[in-house]
Amino acid sequence: MATVAATTLDWRNEWHEFEGVTYLNLAGQSPVPKAAIKAIYSAVERAKFPYRIPDLEFFDAPNRVRAAVAKLIGGQPDEVALTSGASAGTAAVAHGLDWQPGDEVITASGEFPMQYATWKPMEERAGITVKVVEARGAFHAEDDFIAALTPKTRLVSVSHVRFDDASMLDSARLAAACHRQGTLLLVDVSQSCGAVPMDVSELGADFLVCAGYKWLLGPFGTGFFWSKREHLASMRPGPFYWMAAEGVHNFASLAGAPPRPAAAARRWDAAETASFYNLAALEAGMELVLRAGPAAVAEHNHRLIEQLFSRLPADRCVPASPRERARRGPYGCFKARGFEKTKQLYEQLRAENVITSLREGKIRVSPYLYNSERDIDRVVGLVTA
């Protein structure tokens, strides 16, 4: 454990001081690293003198971030679109697939609201049916979705790691079952990418969506959408950002024939992709993620959460996440003996400047490399007081 503490102390220098706050809420929002703040300042300085920004930077800046995402997930840059968050990527799939009346989309009960906000309106728009799957055990597992598959299931859309209990799906096993019957799989990796090692060839999903302001250490308004290459050409045509048109790379020659979307995922880029402030912060944050390595983050966080779970007073609190590492994402949840007591305990922690999240009647503790055993000591001390 001493090695972990020493490593944590080194990484802690990558962030500014938290003003006496014990910050255990990276699953809610990442604090901006020093390098990202420096990159934003640099971008602002450049904006003072826009004549110093070469035209190519409008293409090179997004492409650098695209390459960083691809490196992180084991994909290719042309399979990556830069979006404003996970919702934008999910919407791209919703509007891009050629739906038939009666097609079925499966998601989970208690999922993050994005899933329902995307798929429920499609029932009226496209005549599909949204099936909401309940957990048969304490936590949702891939077997729950596999058992719910029918010949009409066109897509399964779920979180890799759930926001409310940290349970993690075996995406590869679910993908294999889906593909055996021609069903597609969309996985929201907002609560895992950057903190859990992943390779798209092993995950097996057809589509990944991700927010950038959590484990990618970026700001709000950033994220990515990844698609298997085989789906790029088969998605329905639709409006696209003009800078994602085939052959657009020269601002001096833009007029001419109606633009065609590039044969790459960037056709789903968020408009104004070259948002230098956001991109600068995301690029710097992802450089830190890649330098640290998702495996190191996962190992560090698992140790801290296991320390927390082992020290919770059993007469007052219980873990509310899977205890097995393979089934748990990069954070953990616990609750008191009752909803009101859990809420009171959360408010007590916050009053003492211990920042966690209250999600669906559970206290979510999401550490990062800047946290140490001392931070878990603070949580345990307040819970047992």
GUNU-602171 format. One record per residue (C-alpha): z, y, x; residue in one letter. Coordinates in steps of 0.1 Angstrom, whole numbers, padded with zeros to 4 digits, always signed. Each point is the difference from the previous one (the first is absolute). Layout:
N
ZYXA ...
This chain:
385
+0000+0000+0000M +0006+0023+0029A -0037-0002+0009T -0009+0012-0035V +0023+0030+0003A -0015+0010+0034A -0035-0003-0014T +0009+0020-0030T +0014+0028+0021L -0033+0002+0018D -0020+0002-0032W +0025+0025-0015R -0014+0026+0024N -0033+0000-0018E +0016+0018-0029W +0019+0032-0004H +0037-0001-0008E +0009-0008-0037F +0027+0026-0003E +0028-0025-0002G -0018-0021-0026V -0002-0037+0002T -0036-0005-0012Y -0007-0035-0014L -0029+0009-0023N -0032-0006+0018L -0013-0020-0029A +0003+0032-0020G -0014+0025+0025Q -0005-0001+0038S +0015+0029+0019P -0028+0016+0020V +0002-0009+0037P +0000+0026+0027K -0035-0009+0011A -0013+0004-0035A +0016+0035-0004I -0015+0009+0034K -0034-0012-0013A +0003+0021-0032I +0009+0031+0020Y -0030-0006+0022S -0023-0004-0030A +0014+0033-0015V -0007+0017+0033E -0036-0012+0000R -0004+0012-0036A +0007+0035+0012K -0033-0001+0018F -0023-0023-0020P -0029+0009+0023Y +0017-0022+0026R -0003-0031-0022I -0032-0019+0007P -0019-0014-0030D +0004-0035+0014L +0038+0002-0004E -0005-0001-0038F -0012-0035+0005F +0018-0010+0032D +0035+0007-0014A -0003-0023-0030P -0016-0026+0021N +0029-0001+0025R +0024-0006-0029V -0023-0026-0014R +0000-0018+0033A +0038+0001+0002A +0003-0015-0034V -0025-0027+0009A +0019-0008+0032K +0033-0003-0020L -0013-0024-0026I -0025-0019+0021G -0030+0013-0019G -0031+0020+0009Q -0002+0038-0003P -0030-0001-0024D +0021-0020-0024E +0026+0028-0003V +0000+0030-0023A +0024+0028+0005L +0017+0009-0033T +0027+0022-0015S +0022-0031-0005G +0001-0035-0014A -0009+0012-0035S -0034+0013+0011A -0009-0034+0015G +0010-0019-0031T -0020+0024-0021A -0030-0006+0022A +0002-0037-0008V +0007+0006-0037A -0032+0021-0003H -0020-0020+0025G +0002-0035-0015L -0026-0010-0026D +0024-0009-0028W -0008-0022-0029Q +0019+0000-0033P +0028-0025+0001G +0004+0002+0038D +0036-0003+0010E +0021+0019+0025V +0033-0014+0010I +0029+0020+0013T +0038-0004+0001A +0028+0012-0022S +0020+0028+0015G -0029+0009+0024E -0004+0034+0014F -0013+0023-0028P -0033+0004+0018M -0010-0034-0011Q +0004+0008-0037Y -0014+0035+0003A -0032-0015+0014T -0005-0031-0020W +0013+0007-0035K -0026+0028-0007P -0027-0025+0010M +0009-0021-0030E -0015+0026-0023E -0027+0012+0025R -0014-0033+0010A +0014-0025-0025G +0020-0019+0025I +0034-0016-0005T +0030+0008+0022V +0024-0030+0003K +0035+0009+0013V +0017-0030+0017V +0038-0005+0000E +0019-0015+0029A +0010-0036-0006R +0027+0002+0026G +0022+0028+0014A -0031+0017+0015F -0037+0000-0006H -0018-0025+0022A -0036-0009+0004E +0005-0032-0021D +0007+0023-0030D -0035+0015+0002F -0017-0033+0009I +0014-0016-0031A -0013+0030-0021A -0036-0003+0012L -0026-0008-0027T -0038-0003+0001P -0001+0036-0013K +0021+0014+0028T -0022+0024+0019R +0026+0017+0022L +0036-0003+0010V +0015+0033+0010S +0035+0000+0016V +0022+0014+0027S +0004-0019+0033H +0036+0012+0001V +0016+0012-0032R +0015+0035-0001F +0030-0011-0020D +0014-0031+0017D -0020-0004+0033A -0013-0034-0009S -0032-0009+0019M -0029-0021-0013L -0018-0027+0020D -0033+0019-0004S -0020-0027+0018A +0011-0027-0024R -0006+0021-0031L -0034+0010+0013A -0010-0036+0006A +0009-0009-0036A -0019+0031-0013C -0031-0007+0020H -0002-0037-0011R -0009+0013-0035Q -0019+0031+0009G +0029+0025-0006T +0004+0030+0022L +0033+0012+0015L +0011+0036+0005L +0032+0005+0020V +0019+0032+0003D +0014+0001+0036V +0017+0034-0003S +0034-0016+0006Q -0010-0023+0029S -0030+0013+0020C +0014+0014+0032G +0033-0019-0003A -0013-0036-0005V -0026-0015+0023P -0032-0006-0019M -0036-0010+0005D -0024+0002-0029V -0016-0033+0009S +0034-0017-0004E +0011+0020-0031L -0031-0012-0018G -0001+0029-0024A -0032+0015-0012D +0014+0035-0001F +0029+0018+0016L +0014+0034-0011V +0027+0019+0018C +0019+0033-0001A +0003+0018+0033G +0034+0017-0004Y +0022-0030+0004K -0004-0026+0028W -0031+0017+0015L +0022+0030+0007L -0025+0025-0015G +0003+0027-0026P -0005+0000-0038F -0036+0001-0010G -0011-0027+0025T -0008-0037-0002G -0028-0025+0003F -0021-0025-0020F -0014-0031+0017W -0026-0022-0014S -0015-0033+0011K -0035+0008+0013R -0016-0024-0025E +0012+0022-0029H -0013+0033+0013L -0036-0005-0013A +0010-0016-0033S +0023+0027-0013M -0015+0021-0028R -0015+0034+0010P +0020+0031-0007G +0008+0035+0012P +0007+0002+0036F +0011+0026+0026Y -0032+0017+0013W +0011-0004+0036M -0001-0038-0005A -0037+0001-0007A -0023-0020+0022E -0012+0019+0030G +0022+0031-0005V +0011+0011+0034H -0017+0033+0005N +0011+0031-0020F -0032+0017+0010A -0021-0025-0020S +0016-0010-0033L -0026+0008-0027A -0027-0025-0009G -0002-0032-0021A +0029-0008-0022P +0028-0014+0022P +0008-0037+0001R +0035-0013+0007P +0004-0016+0034A +0001-0037+0002A +0036+0001+0010A +0034+0005-0016A +0000+0037+0008R -0019+0005-0033R +0035-0001-0015W +0014+0026+0023D +0021+0026-0016A -0018+0033-0004A +0005+0024+0030E +0008-0029+0022T +0001+0022+0031A +0033+0016-0011S +0010+0008+0035F +0037+0006-0007Y +0005-0033-0019N -0022-0020+0023L +0016+0014+0031A +0035-0011-0013A -0012-0034-0011L -0019-0006+0033E +0031+0008+0020A +0023-0020-0023G -0023-0030+0003M -0002+0003+0038E +0038-0004-0001L -0002-0030-0023V -0025-0017+0022L +0020+0007+0031R +0032-0014-0015A -0017-0029-0017G +0006-0013-0035P +0017-0031+0014A +0026+0021+0018A +0007+0020-0032V +0003-0032-0020A +0024-0017+0024E +0021+0032+0004H +0003+0005-0038N +0007-0036-0008H +0030+0000+0024R +0014+0031-0015L -0004-0013-0036I +0015-0033+0009E +0029+0018+0015Q +0004+0020-0032L -0002-0030-0023F +0025-0020+0021S +0026+0028-0002R -0003+0010-0037L +0033-0006-0018P -0008-0030-0022A +0025+0011-0027D -0018+0033-0005R -0037-0003+0012C -0027-0026+0002V -0034-0001+0018P -0029+0007-0024A -0028-0011+0024S -0010-0034+0013P +0022-0011+0029R -0028-0019+0017E -0020+0022+0024R -0033-0015-0009A +0005+0010-0036R +0014+0035+0007R -0018+0032+0010G +0012+0025+0026P +0030+0012-0021Y +0027-0014-0023G +0017+0008-0033C +0035-0006-0013F +0019+0009-0031K +0035+0002-0013A +0015-0020-0028R -0017+0021-0028G -0027+0027-0003F +0025+0029-0004E +0020-0011+0030K -0032-0003+0021T -0010+0035-0010K +0034+0013+0009Q -0002-0017+0033L -0034+0014+0007Y +0013+0036-0008E +0030-0006+0022Q -0022-0010+0029L -0022+0031-0005R +0031+0023-0002A +0009-0013+0034E -0035+0007+0013N -0011-0036+0001V -0034+0001-0015I -0014-0031-0018T -0020-0005-0032S +0011-0010-0034L -0027-0023-0015R +0003-0019-0032E +0037-0004+0002G +0000-0009+0037K +0009+0020+0031I -0029-0003+0024R +0008+0003+0037V -0032+0005+0021S +0008+0006+0037P -0024+0007+0028Y +0000+0000+0038L +0021+0032+0001Y +0028-0019-0018N +0027-0020+0017S +0029-0023-0007E +0022+0031-0004R -0020+0011-0030D +0006-0033-0017I +0037+0004+0010D +0000+0032-0020R -0014-0017-0031V +0024-0029+0002V +0030+0024+0007G -0008+0020-0032L -0006-0031-0021V +0033-0016+0010T +0021+0032-0001A 
